[in-house]
Amino acid sequence: PPHPTARQRHNPVTAPRRTHERNCLRAAEAGDAEKATQYAKLANRQLDKAVSKGVIHKNQAKNRKSSISKKLNKLA
């Protein structure tokens, strides 16, 4: 069988990461600190997974984590 494309390899890692990031930021905008914290934990886990699979660069993951935690800290 032919080799999977980059998109096919990356999508199972990327899709949940994007979803959790989006949910976290939406919850933060809505002022729901508890849900935002939950989603942040999931998003951070997905970011680490994406780095380990080589889908995104480690600095990109750090920047995204930083952005998420900044928004969470504004809620507290």
Order of alpha helices (4+ residues) and beta strands (2+ residues): alpha-alpha-alpha
